[in-house]
Amino acid sequence: MSFRSLTAAMTLYRSGTLDLERAAARGGVSTAKMKTALRSRGIPVREELGEALERTAG
């Protein structure tokens, strides 16, 4: 993972171009690490459809 690729992925996530999973893959990190990185920079983490469905099913 390079700092530049992570930064680019976060920018694309913030603009809505990428979802969380794709942004994490592009940034070379896990989705958990992407969430942490986004929150640490003040970027709100959007609730993804899969996560919402898991909560309602469980």
C-alpha positions as CSV (number, residue, x, y, z in Angstrom):
1,M,0.0,0.0,0.0
2,S,1.3,3.4,-0.8
3,F,0.1,6.6,0.8
4,R,-0.8,8.0,-2.6
5,S,-3.1,5.1,-3.5
6,L,-4.8,5.2,-0.2
7,T,-5.4,8.9,-0.5
8,A,-6.7,8.5,-4.0
9,A,-9.1,5.7,-2.9
10,M,-10.4,7.9,0.0
11,T,-11.0,10.8,-2.4
12,L,-12.9,8.5,-4.8
13,Y,-14.9,7.1,-1.8
14,R,-15.8,10.5,-0.5
15,S,-17.0,11.6,-4.0
16,G,-19.2,8.5,-4.2
17,T,-17.3,7.0,-7.2
18,L,-16.2,3.9,-5.2
19,D,-18.0,2.0,-2.5
20,L,-16.2,0.9,0.6
21,E,-15.0,-2.5,-0.6
22,R,-13.7,-1.1,-3.9
23,A,-12.0,1.8,-2.2
24,A,-10.3,-0.5,0.2
25,A,-9.1,-2.8,-2.6
26,R,-7.8,0.2,-4.6
27,G,-6.0,1.5,-1.5
28,G,-4.5,-1.9,-0.7
29,V,-6.1,-2.2,2.8
30,S,-8.9,-4.2,4.4
31,T,-12.4,-2.6,4.7
32,A,-11.8,-2.3,8.4
33,K,-8.6,-0.3,7.9
34,M,-10.3,1.8,5.2
35,K,-13.1,2.7,7.7
36,T,-10.5,3.7,10.3
37,A,-8.6,5.8,7.8
38,L,-11.7,7.5,6.6
39,R,-12.9,8.3,10.1
40,S,-9.5,9.6,11.1
41,R,-9.7,12.1,8.3
42,G,-13.2,13.2,9.1
43,I,-14.8,11.4,6.1
44,P,-18.2,9.9,7.0
45,V,-18.5,6.2,6.4
46,R,-21.6,5.4,4.4
47,E,-23.7,2.5,5.4
48,E,-23.5,0.0,2.6
49,L,-26.5,-2.0,1.4
50,G,-24.9,-5.4,2.5
51,E,-24.3,-4.1,6.0
52,A,-27.8,-2.8,6.3
53,L,-29.2,-6.1,5.1
54,E,-27.1,-8.1,7.6
55,R,-28.4,-6.0,10.5
56,T,-32.0,-6.5,9.5
57,A,-31.6,-10.2,8.9
58,G,-29.7,-10.9,12.1
